[in-house]
Amino acid sequence: MVKQLQEIFGQEVLTFYNVFAPARVLEWSLANWRCGLLGDLIAEDKAAVKAGLEVIASDLSDLSRLVIEQGGASGIYFSVQNIEDSRITQPVYQEVITPGERQILGAANKAGENNILHICGYEGHHNNLSWYKDYEAKAYNWAVKVEDIPLEAGQKIFGGKAVIGGFGNTAGDLLYRGTPAEITAETTAILQAAGQQGVILGADCTVPADIDLKHLEWVRQAGRI
């Protein structure tokens, strides 16, 4: 599929293959998944959970490498997220979950240098961005509206590397409902605050499928300053 897409428009734009973190893949694979189950499993047998996530990470590492080396993608768009469970503290996360996530990014970085880390704040999910400050990527994307961390603040967290975002992604946010003047003014304000070097305008996460594409074009035009 990646090869076919590359044949269609790969020479016109950069293309990124969406890879989800092992913990999320595990969640989707279990029919009985519920909020808190991962915490229960870790409490029952942390070593087994870590081993299982490492197997998933190994598969996703191969996938990440192949979509770049054989598929021709520019890189991966790697989606990670804090686990909504008070038992999965930063030390637990770093012990059980971080190794697999780093392995995937490492494989992608060996295959190609243009990989994006997406810290997912979809539907208001909150993350501690500092947990990922040492994850090696070319650019970083997070939910600026959900986390209340603008691009210029994120630049400091991630050591001055490229950042992506600035706009909210829901139907209630300006990017979806705003007028040309409002979206233009917001674009200008974002760039004035964050600067124009190492800044890619975008949204917190996936935008609604029915968004008027003219709204994205207004951002593009306003960004040409």
C-alpha positions in Angstrom: 0.0 0.0 0.0 2.8 2.4 0.9 4.5 1.7 -2.4 1.3 2.3 -4.3 0.7 5.7 -2.6 4.3 6.7 -3.2 3.8 6.0 -6.9 0.8 8.3 -6.9 2.1 11.4 -5.0 5.3 10.5 -3.3 7.4 12.9 -5.4 5.1 15.8 -4.6 4.8 15.7 -0.8 6.5 14.1 2.2 4.7 11.0 3.4 4.6 9.5 6.9 3.3 6.1 7.9 1.3 6.2 11.2 2.6 3.7 13.8 1.0 3.3 17.1 2.8 2.5 20.4 2.9 -1.2 21.5 0.6 -0.5 24.5 -2.1 0.9 22.2 -1.7 -2.1 19.8 -2.1 -4.4 22.8 -5.2 -2.6 23.8 -6.8 -3.0 20.4 -5.9 -6.7 20.2 -7.7 -7.7 23.4 -11.4 -8.2 23.2 -11.9 -7.7 26.9 -9.9 -4.5 27.1 -11.1 -1.9 29.6 -9.7 1.1 31.2 -7.3 0.0 33.9 -6.6 -3.4 32.5 -3.0 -2.6 31.6 -2.4 -1.5 35.2 -4.0 -4.7 36.5 -1.8 -6.8 34.2 1.4 -4.9 35.3 0.5 -5.4 38.9 -0.1 -9.1 38.4 3.1 -9.8 36.3 5.1 -6.8 35.2 7.8 -8.9 33.6 5.3 -10.7 31.4 3.7 -7.5 30.3 7.1 -6.0 29.5 8.1 -9.1 27.5 4.8 -9.0 25.5 5.2 -5.3 24.7 8.8 -6.0 23.5 7.5 -8.6 21.1 5.0 -6.1 19.7 7.7 -3.5 19.5 10.0 -5.8 17.6 7.3 -6.3 15.0 6.5 -2.6 14.8 10.2 -1.9 14.5 10.4 -4.2 11.4 7.3 -2.5 10.0 8.7 1.0 10.5 12.0 0.1 8.8 10.3 -1.6 5.9 7.8 1.2 5.1 10.8 3.5 4.8 13.3 1.3 3.1 11.0 -0.7 0.8 7.8 1.3 0.8 9.5 4.7 0.2 7.8 6.6 2.9 9.6 9.7 4.2 9.3 8.4 7.7 6.9 7.3 10.4 4.4 9.3 12.5 4.8 7.5 15.8 1.9 8.0 18.2 2.6 7.6 22.0 0.5 8.5 25.0 0.6 8.5 28.8 -1.5 5.7 30.3 -4.6 7.0 32.1 -3.9 5.0 35.3 -2.4 6.5 38.4 -0.5 3.2 39.0 1.5 3.7 35.8 3.8 6.4 37.1 6.7 7.7 35.2 9.1 5.1 36.7 6.7 2.3 35.8 6.2 3.7 32.3 10.0 4.0 31.7 10.6 0.5 32.9 7.8 -1.3 31.1 6.7 0.8 28.1 9.6 3.2 27.2 12.0 0.5 26.0 9.7 -0.7 23.2 8.9 2.8 22.1 12.5 3.7 21.9 13.2 0.6 19.9 10.6 1.5 17.3 12.0 5.1 17.0 15.5 3.7 16.8 14.6 1.4 13.9 12.9 4.2 12.1 15.8 6.6 12.6 18.2 4.1 11.2 16.1 3.7 8.1 15.5 7.4 7.6 16.1 10.7 9.4 12.6 12.3 9.0 10.5 10.7 11.8 7.8 12.5 13.8 6.8 11.8 17.4 3.1 12.4 18.1 2.2 12.7 21.7 -1.5 12.1 21.4 -4.0 14.3 23.2 -7.1 13.1 21.3 -10.4 13.7 23.0 -8.8 15.7 25.8 -6.3 13.0 26.9 -3.5 14.7 29.0 0.2 13.8 28.7 3.3 14.9 30.6 5.5 15.9 27.7 8.7 15.7 29.7 8.4 11.9 29.7 9.3 12.1 26.0 11.9 14.8 25.9 14.7 12.3 25.3 12.9 10.4 22.5 14.9 11.0 19.4 12.8 12.3 16.5 13.1 15.0 13.8 9.9 16.8 14.8 7.5 16.7 17.7 3.7 17.1 17.8 1.4 17.4 20.8 -2.0 18.8 21.7 -1.2 22.4 22.4 -4.8 23.2 23.3 -5.3 20.2 25.5 -2.0 20.5 27.3 -2.0 24.3 27.3 1.6 24.2 26.1 2.2 26.4 23.0 4.7 25.6 20.4 7.3 28.0 21.8 7.2 26.3 25.2 7.4 22.9 23.6 10.5 24.0 21.7 12.2 24.4 25.0 11.1 21.0 26.3 12.4 19.2 23.1 15.7 21.0 23.0 14.9 23.4 20.2 14.0 20.8 17.6 11.3 21.2 15.1 7.7 21.3 16.4 4.4 20.7 14.7 1.0 22.1 15.5 -0.5 25.3 16.9 -4.2 24.7 16.2 -6.8 22.6 17.9 -8.3 19.7 16.0 -11.9 19.4 17.1 -15.1 20.7 15.5 -15.3 23.3 18.2 -11.8 24.7 17.5 -10.9 27.7 15.3 -9.3 25.7 12.5 -12.6 23.9 11.8 -15.1 26.8 12.4 -13.2 30.0 12.0 -13.5 32.7 9.3 -10.7 33.5 6.9 -9.8 36.6 9.0 -9.8 34.6 12.3 -7.7 31.8 11.0 -5.3 34.2 9.3 -4.9 36.2 12.5 -4.3 33.0 14.6 -1.7 31.7 12.1 0.1 35.0 12.4 0.0 35.0 16.1 1.4 31.4 16.3 4.3 32.3 14.1 5.0 35.5 15.9 5.2 33.6 19.2 7.1 30.5 18.0 9.1 32.0 15.2 9.5 30.7 11.7 12.5 28.3 12.1 11.7 24.8 13.0 8.0 25.4 13.1 5.5 23.4 11.0 1.9 24.6 11.2 -0.6 21.8 12.0 -3.2 20.6 14.5 -3.3 18.8 17.8 -4.3 15.5 16.2 -6.5 14.2 13.3 -8.8 16.9 12.0 -12.5 16.1 11.4 -13.0 14.4 8.0 -15.6 17.0 6.9 -13.4 20.0 7.5 -13.5 22.5 4.7 -10.2 22.2 3.0 -10.2 26.0 2.4 -9.5 26.4 6.1 -6.2 24.6 5.7 -5.4 26.7 2.6 -6.0 29.9 4.6 -3.3 28.7 7.1 -0.9 27.9 4.2 -1.4 31.4 2.7 -1.1 33.2 6.0 2.0 31.2 6.8 3.8 32.7 3.8 5.3 35.6 5.7 
